[in-house]
Amino acid sequence: MGIFNADLSATTVDIEAGDVGYVPKTTPHYVENTGTTDLVFLEVFPTDTYQGVSLATWLAHTPTRLVNEHLNTGERFLADIPKTKAVIEPWNRMWYPSYGINKQSGSETGSEQDQIN
C-alpha cells in the first residue's frame, strides 16, 4: 500500500494476510497486489459518501502536453488511459511497464525486451 503524505513524501508498506493497514483521513493512497494470489480486503469508510479520485482520472483529464512534458509518458500511454471512471480497474501492464510479464513463460520480469515483445 502506498500513502502520499502532506509533506510531498510517500510511504510504501507491505501488508500481508491478517495485517491491518491504516490510512489517515483525507490522505491519498493506493493498494497494489504484489503477490501471486488474489487480493481480498475490506475497506472501511468513516462516511456515508464514497469519494474516489484516481491518478488515472487525473491524468486522463489533464492536457496531454502537460502530462507528457512532466512525466515523459508519450502519446500512446495517455491515449490508453480510460476516460470514464470505474471503481475497480483491470490490470493494465501499459500503465506499469516495470511489472512486465514474459509472454512465453508467464513469469514476471523487469526486462525491457520482454515488455516490447
C-alpha positions, -999 to +999 in steps of 0.1 A: +000+000+000+013+034-008+004+066+011+011+101-003+019+124+027+012+161+031+049+169+031+052+156-005+068+123+006+054+089+001+053+058+023+051+023+010+040-005+033+040-043+027+008-057+041+003-095+044-027-117+051-041-109+085-025-074+087-044-042+092-034-011+072-044+024+083-046+055+061-051+089+078-083+107+069-081+126+035-047+111+027-043+099-010-033+063-012-034+032-033-034-006-029-015-028-052-014-066-052+022-077-055+015-113-046+007-143-067-029-149-053-060-128-054-061-098-031-092-096-009-095-068+015-121-048+034-120-011+031-139+009+057-151+044+051-159+067+080-186+084+060-218+075+041-204+091+009-176+074-011-153+098-029-126+083-051-100+102-070-077+081-091-044+090-106-057+077-139-086+100-137-064+130-130-040+121-159-069+114-184-084+148-178-052+168-178-039+183-210-018+157-228+011+181-234+013+190-197+014+153-186+039+144-213+062+173-205+063+165-168+062+127-168+076+118-203+049+092-208+043+095-245+011+098-265+002+061-265+004+058-227-020+088-223-044+075-251-047+042-233-059+056-200-097+052-197-117+085-198-145+071-177-143+062-141-145+026-128-143+017-091-121-013-098-099-013-129-084-044-145-047-047-146-031-028-175+006-036-180+009-005-202+004+017-171+032+000-151+057-013-176+083-022-149+060-050-139+063-068-172+051-104-178+072-127-200+046-138-226+065-171-232+070-182-196+042-163-179+067-152-153+071-116-141+101-098-154+115-063-155+133-069-188+126-043-214+128-069-242+100-090-226+079-058-224+084-050-260+075-085-273 
